[in-house]
Structures are given as C-alpha cells and as structure tokens.
Amino acid sequence: MLEKENRWINRQTFNTLISGSIDGNADSATRLKTAKKIAGVAFDGTAHINLPGVNMAGNQSTTGNAGTATKLATARNINGVAFDGTKDIDTGVGLGLKLVAILQTSVHQLAETYFWAVDGSTLETKLYLNTRCRLIEPGKTKLLLLDHIATASRFKPLGKYSVTSSSSPDSFTTETTIRIHYPSHGVSTGSTKTFRLGGLIYREVGCSFDGHAYNADAVYYTYLLTLNDALSSRSAPVMTSSTGNYYPYNNAYGSRTLLSDHDAVLVNTDQVSYRKIFFNVVDNQQDEARSVDMVTIMVYDI
C-alpha cells in the first residue's frame, strides 16, 4: 500500500483492483458515465439501441435536403409547364417543338483569300465585312477555312481556328483585318497561303458548320450544317434570319454601321437527311448568291 502521492512514468501492472477517484480519459470503457441520446433514444454503450423509422417501425423527424431525389416536393413551372422531376415535359407551348441546334456564321461565297504568316502559329488576312468587325468576339469567334481546290466535288474543311484579334478603320471602308491562331500551319513567316473562306462562326450549338456542300451547277454556293443528333422527322421546322447585304457607315448608335433599308437577303434551307441540312443565302432582288456577315439557323425537332 502507498500512503503518499506517487508518479509513474512507465506502464505499471497491479495485481488487485484500484478504487478511488482517477482523473483523465480511459482508452476505452464498457459503459458511458452519463448516457447520451441518439435520435431521442438513451444510449450508454452497454446495449444496442433501435431507432423508430430507421431499423424499426415508427417515424423519424428529419430536416434538410437530400442530395438527389426522384420527385420534387413542390412542382415548379418551366415556361408555364409544371415540372416535378418524374417525367419529361414539352415546353413548346403545346406545339411539341424542341430547339436542338443553333448556328450563327458568316458566309463568303467560298472566296479565295490570301493569309500571311505572322509567326509559326498566327495567320493574318483582310476581309471585307459590312458590319466591320463588331460581330467578332476574339477568343470566342472561330474562322472555318476550306481547301482552295475542290476534291470529291466539294471544298473540304481544313479546320476551325480561333480569331485572336480584329480591327477595321473608322471610315466608309469595310476592310477588316483579323488574325487567327493556327498551330503548325506550315507557312514560312512572311509568306502567304491561299484558302477558301467557310465563315466566321459566332455560335455553334448542337451542330457543326461543315462549309461547302457540293461543287455543281446551281448548288455551287450551298453550305452544309451537320446536326450532332439525328432528328425524328425528315421535315423538321427550321427558322432562319440574316444580316443585310449592305450597311452604310453611320455611328449614330456607336456601332459604326446601320442596316440599310434595301438589299435584303433570304436564307433557304433543305433538310437532306436526318442529320444534314443544306442552306444558301441569296439576294432578294437580283436572285444571286451573296456574302453576309451573319446567318442564324435554328433547328427544331418534333
């Protein structure tokens, strides 16, 4: 028996039980000194417990949001149509229409154009755009280039290259200088190479602008749009619009150009398969193919 306070640095072994007050925490215990409640049920560690609504009959009051669910507690309207997550809905105001693709691009009548090599990954050219360069967003807009010699009855696409800069003078001229990022273009710095212009692609969602469609009489200036997914019908609705054929210089609205009230153009489309749509742009007065700064094509499925 010890009659005064002692301190042990190393582990000690005792042959009989120790009684009395011991401060600190044990590594483990068979029972909690004070029972705690789990979901309202007392637990002291000496026996298993059951929770109503979890592993036995009953209800468990819970709050918060589940990470996922198969149904919304409260249905919400999307374009005026109730949606609770249990099934697909039609937001086409009862028409059964679904927008599946949108293309916004310029077209240039497949013009042969010289590009100068600024360095090993940059090419520069001058385009004649009625809207000057105000539709171009460097870093977002891409330029589709085509081979300048037709093979297999079309000018095949070579690639889509990011426009890195664009500029045009504050004057009546429509000359616009653009640069594109074209890695490993193979043109010696200071030298030129000829391409055919597909178009400046401003927006391309659910589809791909693939440039020239076919090299033949009467369809020479027809272009090809390829959908990412096949349509369910061979007669899907297609909506189109286009910028005009002439924009006089006018800075009244800070845009440097304003749409003329003549020289209107039309966009014609032809769905040739479940995934391919041909289109062309023509002058409404002279019945000739035209170059325009932006064509918008929206394709719907039924």
Number of C-alpha atoms within 10 A of each C-alpha: 3 5 5 5 5 6 5 6 5 5 5 6 5 6 5 6 5 8 6 5 5 8 6 5 7 7 5 7 10 9 12 12 9 9 13 13 9 11 13 10 12 12 17 15 15 11 8 7 13 12 15 15 11 10 9 9 10 9 10 12 7 7 6 5 7 6 5 7 10 9 12 12 9 10 13 13 11 11 11 10 14 14 18 15 15 11 8 8 13 15 17 14 10 8 9 12 16 14 15 18 21 21 22 21 23 24 24 21 21 23 17 15 16 18 21 19 22 17 18 15 15 21 27 21 16 18 20 16 23 25 27 27 23 14 14 21 15 15 13 13 22 24 22 24 24 26 19 20 13 14 10 8 13 18 24 21 19 16 14 21 22 19 24 19 17 20 15 19 13 13 13 14 14 21 18 18 18 21 23 24 21 18 12 10 14 11 18 13 14 11 13 17 15 16 21 25 26 29 28 24 25 19 17 17 14 16 19 18 23 22 27 27 21 20 16 11 7 9 15 17 24 22 22 20 24 19 20 14 13 14 18 11 13 13 15 14 15 18 13 17 16 19 20 24 21 20 21 15 20 15 12 9 8 8 13 19 22 18 17 14 9 12 14 16 24 20 18 16 19 13 17 12 14 16 17 19 19 20 20 22 25 19 17 16 11 10 11 11 21 19 25 23 24 21 24 17 21 17 21 17 18 15
